[in-house]
Amino acid sequence: MDRTERFYRIDQLLGDQVCVSFEAIQEALGVSRATLRRDMQYLRDRLNAPIVYDRLGGGYRFAKDEARPTQASGPKYELPGLWFNASEIYALLMMQQLLNTVQPGLLGPHIAPLQSRLSALLGSQQNRPEDIEDRIRIVHTGQRAPEPANFELIASALLKRLRLKVQHWHRGRDETTVREISPQRLVFYRGNWYLDAWCHLRKDLRSFAVETLSDVALLDKPAKEVAAKALDGRVQNGYGIFGGDRTQWAQLRFTPARARWVASEQWHPDQRGCVLPDGSYQLDVPYSIETELVMDVLRHMPEVEVLGPPALRVKVRAKLKAALAAHKD
């Protein structure tokens, strides 16, 4: 544990018990005697902690003001605010936001204690939970909310291992098909929910945007099981949410100006990147279906060039030509 965590642990130990031996504190913290001495000295000298040694008790305790026995004596004692690293604060605020978006009344009695615990974690002696929520925001763009009743049925079938009958709307072709599917996994990706499922119509794994599923009905049929390893390999090897069996590598070269941003980004866990002699940045990422990759490449235009494979380069060029045609004067 780091130094701030140790300060909070010492405060808790001395606050919970009348008198605590040096050895007991050392064991609880898992530090050397020298480190504990420095921590205790810092708490006394810099943070005004009223820590005293009790000879009769054979340990340490907080001194009490006899006139005000419930308050520590001496100058005001306050621990430094407990803070979080980037991933921790993101996780806590994400949990809060997800709980806030649950259908009102559906899980109210169960969510309230969770909300209280999250608020307690986010708060400290120097920071109120509401201050942190006001000052730090996680903003999602392009969110598409699924129908709550459909989501509930999908989650139920997923956990009960039952099949679903659904109508799936294909946005690209603007057509709807009736499917029987075996849910395998729900994924929250870029602010939206997706369902990885075995499609009995296509006899293959598919990833469905949950909001494109309607007329959801639970079937009294056991779901087809797909091994987790096979599922991961099929839907997660390539770039983005769209998976496939055949994985290719995209080679992208970013200008020196854009490289200052992209070089620190993770597009895929297996990506390969290097800074070239002229300051540009080459990023190689695996992909199976190019749909989402093309969208992200276009987002960086004109600061990126697709080096390969040729089919991906052709696809991006076609999109650019279509965009230019739509914006002719």
N, C-alpha and C positions, 0 to 999 in steps of 0.2 A: 504494500500500500504506500501511496505517496505521503508527503509530509502533512498536507492539509487533512487527509483522511486520518492520519495518526492523531492530530490535534483533536479531531472530533471524537475519536475513540477514547482518548484520555479523558476528555470532558464527560463522556458517557459513563466511563468506569467510576470516576470520582463523584459523579452526580447520582449514580445508582446505589453506591455503597458508602457507608460511614467512613471507612478507612481501608485503603488498599495498599498492600505491600509492593515494594519496588519490583520484586521478582514476578508478582502476579501481573503487573502492568507490562513488564518486559515480555512475558510469555504471551499475553494477549496480542501484543503488537508484532511479535516475531522479529525484534531488532536487537542490536547489541546494547550493552550497558552504556557505552559512550554515546550512542545515538539517542537513547532515552534521556540521558542527562541533559544533552543539548536541547531536546524537545521541551523538557520540563523548564529549563532555564529560559528558553524563548517565550514560553507561555507566561512565565512570571514577569519577565523584564519588558517584553515588547507588547503583550496582549493584556497585561494587568490581571492575569489569572491568580486568584487568591489561594494558591496551593501552599499548604503548610505541612510540615512533618509532625505527626502525632507520636510522641515517644511511648505513651501508654498503649496506643493501638498498634504500634510497630509498623506504621505505614503512612500514606499520604491521604489528605482530604482537603476539601474546600473550607477555608476559614469562614465563620459566620459572625455577623454583627449581633452581639448579645441583645442590643436594643431592637434589632429587626432580624430575628432568627431565621426568617425565610429568605433573606437576601444576602448575597455575598458582600463582604466588607471591602473597603478600599476603593480605588478608582474604578470607573466603569469597565467591566470585563465583557468583551464580545469577540467571538471567534470570527475569522475571515469568512466571507461568503463561500459556501461550497458551490463549485462550478462544475461544468461538464465539458467534455471534449465535443468536437463537432458531431461525431456519430451518435453520442449519447443524447445530446440535446435534440438531434433530428429524430431519434427513435421515440423519445418521450413526447415531443410535440406531434409527431405522426400518430401516435396512439391516441392522443387527445382528439385530434381532428377526426380520426376514424370513428371514435366513440360518439363524437358530436353529430356525425352524419347518419347514425343508425336511426331507423324509423321511430319517431316519437311514440313512446308508450310500449314499444315492442319488448325492450329489455330494460326499461327504466329502473326497476328495483335492483337489478343486478349491476347496472352500469354506474349508479350513484357511488357505491363504495370504491370502484375503480377510479372514477374521476377524483374522488377525495384523496386517494393515495397518490395519484399522479400530481395533483396540486401540491401535496406535501413534499414530494420529491423535488418539484421545480422551485419551491420556495426555500428561503433560508432566513437567517436573522437580518440580513441586509436587503434581501430581495423578496418582494411579495410575488406569489404566483401570477396574479393578474398583471403585474408590471412586466414580467418576462413575456407573457402572452401578448401584451401590447407592443413590446419592443422587438420581439423576434417573430417573424412570420414565415411559414412555409406556404408558398403559393404554387398551386397546380394550374396549368393552362390546358385547355382542351379536354376537360373532364366530361365524360358522358355517363350520366347516372342510370344504372339498371333499374328496372321495375322491382320494388322491394319484394313483392309476392313471388315473382319469378326467381329472384336471388335466393329467397328462403327455401323454395323447392329444390333448386339446384344444389345448395349446400346440404340439404337433408339427404338427397339422393347420393351425393358424394360420400357422406359419412356412413350412410346405411348400406352402401355398395349396391345400389339399385340403378336400373336403366331409366332414361327419360325419353319421352316423345316430345319433340319440339318443332317449331317452325323457325327456320333460319333464313334471315334476310341477307343476301349477298349484296353489299353496297355497290361494288364495282359493276356488277351486271344488273343491279336493281331487280333481282328476282328472288322469290321465296321458295324454299323446298322443305318438305317434311322429312325430318330425320329421327332415327332412333339412335341414341348415343349412350355410351357408358362413361360417366364422368370419372376422371382420374385425378385432376388437380386444379385448384383455383389459384390464379396468379394475379397479384396486384402490381401492375406495370405502368410506369409513367402516368400515374393518376387514374388508371382505368382497370376494370376487372376483366380477366380472360379465363376461359375454361378450356383446359386441355382434356380431350375426351376421345374415346374410340368411336368412330362413326361407322355404324353398321351398314349404312348405305354405300359409303365409299370404301369400306373395309380397310380403313387406315386411321392413323392418329390425325386429329385436326385440332387447331386452336381457334376457339370461337370468342369473339367479343360478346360479353354477357348481355349487353343491351340489344344485340341483334337477335336474341332468342325470345320468342313469344309463344303463347299457347303452351306453356310448359306443363307437362303432365307426368306424374310419377307412375312408373310401370311396376307391376309385381313380377319382375324378372331380375335375376342376379346380374350385376354388371360384369362385363368382361374385364378380367384383370390384366394389366400391363405392368411388367416388372419395372421398378423404379429406375434401374440402370438403362433399360431400353427407352423409357420415357425421357430421361435426361438426355440421352444421346440423340433422340429424334427431334426434340423441340428446343434444346438449349445449346447445341453445338454451334449453330450459326448465329449471325448477328441479329439482334432484336427478338421480337416475340414470334416471328415466323420461322418455323423449323422445316427441316427436310433431311432426307437420307444423304443426299449428295452435297458435300461441303466444298466450297471453292474459297480461294483467297483473293480479296480485293486489295489492290495496291493503290494507295492514295498519296499524292504529294501536295503538301500545303506550303504556301509562300512563307518567307521568313517572318512577316508580320503576323500571320495567322498562327504560325508555329508556337508563338509565345503562349497561346491559349491551349491549342490542341495537344501539345506535348505533355501536358499535365492531366489530360482527360483519359478516362478509361472507357473505351467503346466496347470492348469485349475482354473477358478474363485471359484469353489466349493471344491477345494482340501482340504484334511486334512493331517496335518503332525505333527510329534513329534520326539524329540530326545530320543533314548532309553538309558537305563543305561550304556551300553557298548560304547556309543558314536556314534553308528550307527543311521541312520535316516529312519523312516518309512513314506512313502508317499502313501496316498490313493487318487486315482483320478477316476472320473466316465468316462466310455467310452461306446460307442454303437457298433462301428465296430473297431476291434483291429488293423487294418492295420498300421496306423501311430504310434500308441502307441508301437507296436512291434519294429518298426524301431528305435524309441527313446530309448527304453530299450536296444536294441542291441548296440546302440551308447555308452552306459555306461558300457558295459561288460568289465572286469569281476567284476566290483565294485558294481553290483546290483544283487539282487535275487528276482524273482517273487514269492511271497508268495501265491497268489491266484488272481482270481479263477483258479481251476485246468486246465480249457480249455486254458486259456492264458499261463499258465506255459508250457503246452504241445506244444503250438504253438511256443513259444520262444525256447524250447528245440529242436524242429524239425528244426528250422532255424539254430541253432548252429551246429547240426549234419551235415546238408547239407554244411555249411561253412567249417567244418573240413574235410568232404569228398572231397571238391573241393581243399583243400590245403594239401593233402597227399603228402609226399615226393616220 
